[in-house]
Amino acid sequence: MNDRRTFLRLVALVARRDYLRTVRRRGFVLGTALLPLGIAGFLLLSSVFMPAALEPRPGVGAPLTLVNQSTLRLEVPTDAQISVRPLDEVRSLMSTGGLREFYVIPSGYPEQPDVQRVVGPSRGPGIEDLQRRHQQEQLLARLLVASLLADAEVPTSTAARLLDPYRLRDTSGDGPGPVPGFQAAGFLVPYAFTFLFVMSIFITSGYLLQSVTEEKENRVVEILLSSVPSLPLMAGKILGLGAAGLTQVAVWVGAALAALPLMAERVPGLGGIAISPVTLALALAFFILGYLCYGAIFAAIGALAPGTREAQQYSGFFGFFAVVPLIFAGLFIADSQSPLVTALALIPLTAPAAMLQLLALLSEPPWLLVAASLISLAAFAALATLAAARVFRATLLLYGARPSVRRIVDAITARG
């Protein structure tokens, strides 16, 4: 019991030391603040520029200005921002800068369907111009369809159905009441966890590699090992830097959730996120276990590599496995029960991203596969941490030299 308490106390001390060292780094602070600052910048730019693209500018007139040279009588709704004016008047407005573009319906319409858009002098269309013209084209198409139907004396009810063929209402088969439709944001949240997992793996592993290699090159680790055995030292480093990675992800997720109501007003499909707490908890569990697996591997790489540059090269090879399930995303969508999908969900290095994708695609979690994947990840994380500690202890005094494969195997199997 005393040995266990001592082990846990040493792990906690090392974890606290490495956590505080990491979160106080300037690069960590800047990297953590990057996403919240990006979201704030998006909201600021969208609040400044997007209203100008969707609303008429003062003094410019209605969003859609028409010159009707045909005999077709235009059915302009009273609430529509459509203005029908003579050609001379709109040319005069354009010459004074009061109008950016107008549309001319030719005299031969509808037999001659070529509507002309007259654009004023400019340096080329920007995003605001493209958005405004897209809105104008939609208004023009709806206006012409309504006018052609009225000219053909189509009954009003039939014309209304041609313009708006149906209204879709979802109902539940279990009883009355609406059913929430497909929520794009809820579907994409587990994918967001996948990308956050991959990003955090590479960012936090960089700090882990740097911590191990720096302490090895500066021989600080010799002083640490005189007070702390290799296993609690390595376990504490992995936990401390993992906590730093989770802190970073928590800040990112918190910033995204805080900005979500504002972003939903500007980006369609972000409103009404519907994701179950079970899916969120499973995503977090795979995220944590996935990091522990990769953290143990990167810690061992830091101990084996002669220097920081070599450690980063070696870690890139193992980090590739984290994104392999994303390469097979099409297979996950087409056949989620494929043997390859199952294999990727069970292999520890690919399991986190694979299971996060399955959680996004399936309405109910595959509980048997979830349990097997979690057991596989937990067992690998424990064994990898033990192996990393043994490798770290065996290669402590190898400065600037690469240990042989036999020596690595002997260290892992505790024969060295």
C-alpha positions in Angstrom: 0.0 0.0 0.0 2.8 2.4 0.9 4.6 1.6 -2.4 1.5 2.3 -4.3 1.0 5.6 -2.5 4.6 6.5 -3.2 4.3 5.6 -6.9 1.1 7.7 -7.3 2.7 10.6 -5.4 5.7 10.6 -7.7 3.5 10.4 -10.8 1.5 13.4 -9.5 4.6 15.4 -8.8 6.1 14.8 -12.3 2.8 15.4 -14.0 2.3 18.7 -12.2 5.8 19.8 -13.0 5.5 19.0 -16.7 2.0 20.4 -17.0 3.0 23.8 -15.5 6.1 23.9 -17.6 4.1 23.3 -20.8 1.2 25.6 -20.2 3.6 28.5 -19.4 5.4 28.2 -22.7 4.8 31.1 -25.0 4.2 28.7 -28.0 1.5 26.8 -26.0 -0.3 30.0 -25.0 -0.2 31.4 -28.6 -1.4 28.0 -30.0 -4.2 27.8 -27.5 -5.4 31.3 -28.2 -5.2 30.9 -32.0 -8.6 29.2 -32.5 -10.5 31.6 -30.2 -8.9 34.6 -31.9 -9.7 33.0 -35.3 -13.4 32.6 -34.3 -13.5 36.2 -33.0 -12.0 37.4 -36.3 -14.6 35.5 -38.3 -17.4 37.0 -36.3 -16.0 40.5 -36.6 -15.5 40.3 -40.3 -18.9 38.7 -40.9 -20.6 41.3 -38.8 -18.9 44.1 -40.8 -19.1 42.7 -44.3 -22.0 40.2 -44.5 -24.8 42.6 -43.8 -23.6 44.8 -46.6 -23.8 41.8 -49.0 -27.4 40.9 -48.0 -29.1 44.2 -47.4 -29.5 47.2 -49.8 -27.0 50.0 -49.3 -28.4 53.4 -48.5 -28.9 55.5 -51.6 -28.4 52.5 -53.9 -32.1 51.5 -54.2 -33.6 48.0 -54.2 -31.4 44.9 -54.5 -32.8 44.2 -57.9 -33.3 46.9 -60.6 -35.0 45.9 -63.8 -35.6 47.5 -67.2 -38.6 45.7 -68.9 -38.5 46.1 -72.7 -40.8 43.1 -73.2 -44.6 43.0 -73.4 -44.8 40.7 -70.4 -46.5 42.3 -67.4 -44.3 41.8 -64.4 -46.0 40.6 -61.3 -43.9 42.4 -58.7 -44.9 41.5 -55.1 -45.4 44.5 -52.8 -43.0 43.3 -50.2 -40.2 42.4 -52.8 -37.1 44.6 -53.1 -37.5 44.9 -56.8 -37.6 48.1 -58.8 -38.7 48.4 -62.4 -37.5 51.7 -64.0 -36.9 53.2 -67.5 -33.5 52.7 -69.2 -32.5 56.3 -69.1 -33.1 56.6 -65.4 -31.1 53.6 -64.4 -28.2 54.6 -66.7 -28.2 58.0 -64.9 -28.1 56.3 -61.5 -25.2 54.1 -62.6 -23.2 57.1 -63.9 -23.5 58.8 -60.6 -22.5 55.7 -58.6 -26.0 55.1 -57.2 -26.3 51.7 -58.9 -23.9 48.9 -59.4 -25.8 46.8 -61.9 -29.2 46.4 -63.5 -31.0 43.8 -65.6 -32.6 44.3 -69.0 -35.4 42.0 -70.1 -35.3 42.0 -73.9 -38.3 43.0 -76.1 -38.5 39.4 -77.5 -38.9 37.8 -74.1 -39.9 35.0 -73.5 -39.1 33.7 -77.0 -35.7 35.4 -76.6 -34.7 34.4 -73.0 -31.3 36.3 -72.9 -31.6 38.7 -70.0 -28.7 41.3 -70.1 -27.0 42.4 -66.9 -25.4 45.8 -67.2 -22.5 46.3 -64.7 -21.0 49.6 -63.8 -17.2 50.3 -63.8 -15.3 48.5 -61.1 -12.1 46.8 -60.4 -13.7 43.3 -60.6 -16.4 41.6 -58.5 -15.6 40.9 -54.9 -17.3 38.5 -52.5 -19.9 41.2 -51.6 -20.8 41.6 -55.4 -21.0 37.9 -56.0 -23.4 37.4 -53.0 -25.6 40.3 -54.0 -25.8 39.1 -57.7 -26.7 35.6 -56.6 -29.6 37.1 -54.5 -30.6 39.2 -57.5 -30.7 36.2 -59.8 -32.9 34.3 -57.4 -35.3 37.2 -57.2 -35.3 37.6 -61.0 -36.0 33.9 -61.6 -38.9 33.9 -59.2 -40.4 37.1 -60.6 -40.3 35.9 -64.2 -41.8 32.5 -63.3 -44.7 34.2 -61.5 -45.2 36.7 -64.4 -45.2 33.9 -67.0 -47.8 31.9 -65.0 -50.0 35.0 -64.6 -49.7 35.8 -68.3 -50.8 32.2 -69.1 -53.8 32.7 -66.8 -52.8 29.8 -64.6 -55.0 29.7 -61.5 -53.5 31.4 -58.5 -53.4 28.3 -56.3 -51.7 26.3 -59.1 -49.2 29.0 -59.6 -48.4 29.1 -55.9 -47.8 25.4 -55.9 -45.5 25.6 -58.9 -43.4 28.3 -57.1 -43.5 26.4 -53.8 -44.3 22.7 -54.7 -44.5 21.4 -51.1 -43.8 22.0 -47.4 -42.1 19.1 -45.7 -43.2 18.2 -42.1 -41.5 15.5 -40.1 -43.7 13.5 -37.7 -42.7 10.6 -35.4 -44.0 7.1 -36.0 -44.3 6.6 -32.2 -46.8 9.4 -31.7 -47.7 13.0 -32.5 -45.2 15.8 -32.5 -42.4 17.1 -34.7 -39.2 15.1 -35.2 -35.9 17.1 -35.4 -34.5 16.9 -38.9 -30.9 16.2 -39.8 -28.5 18.4 -38.0 -25.4 18.9 -40.0 -23.5 20.3 -37.0 -24.5 17.3 -34.8 -23.3 15.0 -37.5 -19.9 16.8 -37.8 -19.1 17.1 -34.1 -17.5 13.6 -33.8 -15.5 14.5 -37.0 -14.4 17.7 -35.2 -13.2 15.5 -32.3 -11.2 13.4 -34.8 -9.5 16.5 -36.2 -8.9 17.9 -32.7 -7.5 14.5 -31.7 -5.0 14.5 -34.6 -4.1 18.2 -34.1 -3.6 17.6 -30.3 -1.5 14.5 -30.9 1.0 16.3 -33.1 1.1 19.5 -31.0 1.3 17.9 -27.6 3.7 15.1 -28.8 6.0 17.9 -29.9 6.2 19.2 -26.4 6.6 15.6 -25.1 9.5 15.0 -27.5 11.0 18.3 -26.7 10.8 17.7 -23.0 12.4 14.2 -23.1 15.1 15.1 -25.6 16.0 18.3 -23.9 16.3 16.7 -20.4 18.3 13.9 -21.9 20.7 16.2 -23.8 21.1 18.5 -20.8 21.5 15.5 -18.5 18.8 16.9 -16.2 17.1 13.5 -16.4 20.0 12.0 -14.5 19.2 14.2 -11.6 15.5 13.4 -11.9 16.2 9.6 -12.0 18.2 9.9 -8.8 15.0 10.8 -7.0 12.2 9.4 -9.2 12.3 5.9 -10.8 11.8 5.6 -14.5 8.2 4.3 -14.5 6.6 7.0 -12.4 8.8 9.6 -14.2 7.6 8.5 -17.7 4.0 8.0 -16.5 4.0 11.5 -15.0 5.3 13.1 -18.1 2.7 11.4 -20.3 -0.1 12.4 -17.9 1.1 15.9 -17.4 1.5 16.7 -21.1 -1.7 14.9 -21.8 -3.5 17.2 -19.4 -1.9 20.1 -21.2 -3.2 18.8 -24.5 -6.7 18.4 -23.0 -6.5 21.9 -21.6 -5.8 23.2 -25.0 -8.7 21.2 -26.6 -11.0 22.3 -23.8 -10.3 26.0 -24.5 -10.9 25.4 -28.3 -14.2 23.5 -27.7 -15.3 26.1 -25.1 -14.6 29.0 -27.5 -16.5 27.2 -30.3 -19.5 26.5 -28.2 -19.6 30.1 -26.9 -19.4 31.4 -30.4 -21.9 28.9 -31.8 -25.1 31.0 -31.3 -23.5 33.9 -33.1 -22.1 31.8 -35.9 -25.4 30.0 -36.4 -26.9 33.4 -37.4 -24.4 33.7 -40.2 -23.7 30.1 -41.3 -26.7 27.9 -42.2 -26.8 24.5 -40.6 -25.0 25.3 -37.4 -28.1 25.9 -35.3 -29.7 23.3 -33.1 -26.8 21.0 -32.4 -28.2 17.6 -31.3 -25.6 15.2 -30.0 -26.2 12.7 -27.2 -24.2 12.9 -24.0 -23.3 9.2 -24.5 -21.7 10.0 -27.9 -19.8 13.0 -26.3 -18.6 10.8 -23.4 -17.4 8.1 -25.8 -15.6 10.6 -28.0 -13.8 12.0 -24.9 -12.8 8.5 -23.8 -11.3 7.6 -27.1 -9.6 11.0 -27.2 -7.9 10.4 -23.8 -6.9 6.8 -24.4 -5.7 7.6 -27.9 -3.4 10.3 -26.6 -2.0 8.0 -23.8 -1.1 5.5 -26.5 0.6 8.0 -28.7 2.2 9.8 -25.7 3.9 6.6 -24.6 5.2 6.0 -28.1 6.5 9.5 -28.5 8.1 9.4 -25.1 10.0 6.2 -26.1 11.0 7.9 -29.4 12.4 10.9 -27.4 14.5 8.5 -25.3 15.8 6.6 -28.3 16.5 9.5 -30.7 20.0 11.1 -30.5 18.5 14.6 -30.9 15.4 16.6 -31.4 15.5 16.6 -35.2 15.7 12.8 -35.4 12.9 12.4 -32.8 10.6 14.6 -34.9 11.4 12.5 -38.0 10.6 9.2 -36.2 7.4 10.6 -34.7 6.1 11.6 -38.1 6.1 7.9 -39.1 3.9 6.9 -36.1 1.8 10.0 -36.3 0.7 8.9 -39.8 -1.3 6.1 -38.3 -3.6 8.6 -36.5 -4.9 9.9 -39.9 -5.2 6.5 -41.7 -9.0 6.2 -40.9 -9.6 9.6 -42.4 -8.0 8.3 -45.6 -10.6 5.5 -45.7 -13.5 7.9 -44.8 -15.3 6.8 -48.0 -15.3 3.2 -46.9 -16.7 4.2 -43.5 -19.6 5.9 -45.2 -20.2 3.2 -47.8 -19.9 0.1 -45.6 -19.4 0.7 -41.9 -19.4 -3.1 -41.2 -16.5 -3.8 -43.5 -13.8 -6.0 -42.1 -11.3 -3.3 -42.7 -13.3 -0.8 -40.7 -13.5 -3.3 -37.9 -9.8 -3.9 -38.0 -9.1 -0.1 -37.9 -11.4 0.2 -34.9 -9.5 -2.5 -33.0 -5.9 -1.6 -33.8 -4.8 0.8 -31.0 -3.0 3.3 -33.3 -6.0 3.7 -35.6 -8.8 3.0 -33.2 -9.5 6.6 -31.9 -10.1 8.2 -35.3 -11.9 5.1 -36.6 -14.3 4.9 -33.7 -14.9 8.7 -33.8 -16.0 8.3 -37.4 -18.3 5.4 -36.6 -19.9 7.4 -33.8 -20.6 10.1 -36.4 -22.1 7.8 -38.9 -24.2 5.3 -36.9 -27.4 6.2 -35.1 -26.5 3.8 -32.2 -23.0 3.1 -31.0 -21.8 -0.5 -31.9 -21.4 -1.4 -28.2 -19.5 -4.6 -28.7 -17.0 -3.0 -30.9 -16.8 0.1 -28.6 -16.0 -2.2 -25.6 -13.4 -4.2 -27.6 -11.8 -1.0 -28.9 -11.6 0.6 -25.4 -10.0 -2.5 -23.9 -7.5 -2.6 -26.8 -6.6 1.0 -26.3 -6.3 0.7 -22.5 -4.1 -2.4 -22.6 -1.9 -0.9 -25.2 -1.5 2.4 -23.3 -0.5 0.5 -20.1 2.0 -1.7 -21.9 3.4 1.1 -24.0 4.0 3.3 -20.9 5.8 0.4 -19.2 7.9 -0.2 -22.3 8.7 3.5 -22.7 9.9 3.6 -19.1 12.2 0.6 -19.7 13.6 2.0 -22.9 14.1 5.4 -21.2 16.1 3.8 -18.4 18.2 1.6 -20.7 19.1 4.4 -23.1 19.8 7.1 -20.5 23.5 7.3 -21.0 23.5 7.0 -24.9 24.1 10.6 -25.9 24.3 11.2 -29.7 24.2 7.4 -30.4 21.4 5.2 -31.7 20.8 2.0 -29.6 20.7 -1.3 -31.5 17.5 -3.1 -32.1 18.6 -5.9 -29.9 19.2 -3.5 -27.0 15.8 -2.0 -27.5 14.1 -5.4 -27.4 16.1 -6.4 -24.4 15.1 -3.2 -22.6 11.4 -3.7 -23.4 11.5 -7.3 -22.2 13.5 -6.4 -19.1 16.4 -8.5 -20.1 18.9 -5.6 -20.5 
